[in-house]
């Protein structure tokens, strides 16, 4: 078998086109505030991709760029000002933050109604209880890619590798919410290979190149590789051995061009959703 490619760029383009049409029906343009602290080139690149997508949709934007030496109070002040700004519906604090700034303190300061990354403990708690709220963008994007395969999720064996608050934990919760049997594996899982071998849906977000050899992939599985790693020769690769996995799977995401573009599309969707909740829709009764 040679897996079909789950093309995240094409799917993200479709989502963005739908969002653009929806945004036109709003009385006020959605607003996104982005906070970037420090000079990490990867973070700066991610933020550029996000602001480019927001510009394409005509969203109002505020970008707050603070130096690596900014204090925690400086960051908190910016986050609170965006929370109080009536034109801003969504706030994104790009992670990681410098070591001297408490990530928890900053995420706790985001208004949960504007938390378009879904990282505030209230949004995470609502997700864990299956209640409506804003959901982290990468796992949302993965669910959208899975939906596009047309395969039934109910009862499927889903295995997630990696337990970050950004991806792994909310991912397992969303899969369980879609009636999969979801197993969350992490660096201390002793039988990782056995879990991977029985996965009908495999989502890997461990951040380590090739940590899941493609030979472990079950015949006919859907493989979603969230990892993006730069090799010494400068090329990018995911967490899963791509070629061997592709020979066994039914569907697989490429790296790059798989999950990454969907994360950005879902950030735009969350921002629109947060905005809709804060304004009337034109033509509504
Ligand atoms: N750093 C890497 N990915 C992400 C993301 O999806 N959101 C935020 N805020 N920071 C990140």
Boltz pocket constraint, residues with backbone or C-beta under 6 A from the ligand:
constraints:
  - pocket:
      binder: B
      contacts: [[A, 92], [A, 93], [A, 94], [A, 95], [A, 96], [A, 117], [A, 137], [A, 138], [A, 166], [A, 263]]
      max_distance: 6.0
